[in-house]
Amino acid sequence: MFWITIDREKPIPLIRQIYSELRTKILSGELTAGYKLPSTRKVASELHLSRNVVLEAYEQLLAEGYIESRRGSGYFIASGIYLEQHARMTEAGAGLPKVDQHFNEAESKLIDFRSGVPALEHFPRNLWGKTVQRVCQEAPLSVFGYNRPEGRTELRTILCRYLYRTRGVQCDPEQIIMTSGATQALTLIANVLLRPDSHVVIEDPITHDIQSIFTRTGARLLPVPTDGYGMDMEQLPSLSAHRPRFVFVTPSHQFPLGGTMPIQRRLQLIRYAREADCYIVEDDYDSEFRYETAPISSIQGLASERVIYIGSFSKILSPGLRQGYLVLPKALVASYQQAKWLSDLHAPSIDQLALGVFIEEGHLEKYVNRVKKLYKKRRQCLIDALQLAFGDSIRIWGEAAGLHIVAAFPTIHFTPDVLAALEQAGVRVYPVEEHAIVKGNHTDKIILGYGNTNEAQIGEGVERIRAVLTRMLASLDSP
Ligand SMILES: Cc1ncc(COP(=O)(O)O)c(C=O)c1O
């Protein structure tokens, strides 16, 4: 049956909830003219409701013309009820986070294993709010005017010390440019370094967004397979055919497969970049979260003249703050300042100062230590639940780090149909294959984010995955 969710805790009558869900599905074209609705008896029994509740919801839809009743055969979606705006909104938003959907999801019982979202309910609202307020009262007048493209010196000086202490990054404050998240840092790199005839050596798989940011310039990607230790250096492309502009890596915690690049590979990579006379772009998006071993120092600290280092506060604090940064080789600083200025002038000044105070007063590190314990528990809970549900048949990919794991299922291919069946069962997972450049090697794997999913949701989510996959495997086995 199609999926209707009801929430008995909501102060909205159940009749209204069923009516609204169906109405939305009809208007958006998800349920099309002529589709036969399941009988009121069936819906009532699946949702454990009185049949009268479902009947009243259907009657309301009938009265408003959304559905028709055919004597003896049931209820059908009426024709001509498809609000283009609903569909257009969905099409225009393809590839973007579905804002309305997220809002509905928060209300419904969908369990979303989206990766890279930190525990939003643990964001230190009060402390952050007080810091912003204090900065606003005490900051010099200049913060309310136009500022320089690289961002406030106060923050860059503090960040410089923080990065040296936590990531072994070697730089002066002048080498830092504050950006709107790591994403803008990537866009600026693409704008400054790439042309239609450029080549980029890049890990495969890697987030689809990053691929798009680079390919939009016309540049060509040269994918290098990744294994449990990040990019496989033995498969770097020969330099006789193309000289890449840069090699893109996520060495602390490869996205999505989760490996950490060992020092031998890091050194091989530096040698390759020197030979190619190209840069290494090191995306260090979630490196603070390591649960069993200490964070591994950056590649930037080994070859600061070759590495463009990208950092972000999206995972360690909040993606909504849109605070990220670039640490550049000195020779590149001026061109990136210009690119940032022409993009959006500079990052918001009050937020930058607040972030500086937040780091300097020790709140950030205290917060990171606190949530690290939470994520470590959530990660273990997820692995335990998967092992309980699937035994040794699955393989878990990824170091004890970050905010997601990858699970590989030997007999399942996560095709759109399988993903849709999971979604219908109220659980959303993310296929690794979506992020693959060379298609076909990762269809058995899904990404499961646990940052913003509590232990109860993890348990229930894995149970829903188990139920769907077991049913599918059984139907494949039956003659
Ligand atoms: C590998 C990687 N780099 C960069 C980003 C972008 O993060 P930000 O929110 O800082 O733009 C993400 C987002 O999840 C990511 O997974």
The ligand as an SDF file (V2000), in Angstrom:
LIG
                    3D

 16 16  0  0  0  0  0  0  0  0999 V2000
   33.3620   16.0760    1.5350 C   0  0  0  0  0  0  0  0  0  0  0  0
   32.5830   17.3330    1.8100 C   0  0  0  0  0  0  0  0  0  0  0  0
   33.1440   18.5080    1.5670 N   0  0  0  0  0  0  0  0  0  0  0  0
   32.4850   19.6500    1.7600 C   0  0  0  0  0  0  0  0  0  0  0  0
   31.1830   19.6670    2.2200 C   0  0  0  0  0  0  0  0  0  0  0  0
   30.4620   20.9990    2.3460 C   0  0  0  0  0  0  0  0  0  0  0  0
   30.3010   21.4550    3.6010 O   0  0  0  0  0  0  0  0  0  0  0  0
   29.8800   22.9440    3.9270 P   0  0  0  0  0  0  0  0  0  0  0  0
   28.6060   22.8590    4.6810 O   0  0  0  0  0  0  0  0  0  0  0  0
   30.9970   23.4930    4.7810 O   0  0  0  0  0  0  0  0  0  0  0  0
   29.7320   23.7260    2.6720 O   0  0  0  0  0  0  0  0  0  0  0  0
   30.5590   18.4780    2.5080 C   0  0  0  0  0  0  0  0  0  0  0  0
   29.1790   18.4560    3.0110 C   0  0  0  0  0  0  0  0  0  0  0  0
   28.6830   17.5130    3.5680 O   0  0  0  0  0  0  0  0  0  0  0  0
   31.2750   17.2690    2.3010 C   0  0  0  0  0  0  0  0  0  0  0  0
   30.7110   16.0800    2.5330 O   0  0  0  0  0  0  0  0  0  0  0  0
  1  2  1  0
  2  3  1  0
  2 15  2  0
  3  4  2  0
  4  5  1  0
  5  6  1  0
  5 12  2  0
  6  7  1  0
  7  8  1  0
  8  9  2  0
  8 10  1  0
  8 11  1  0
 12 13  1  0
 12 15  1  0
 13 14  2  0
 15 16  1  0
M  END
$$$$
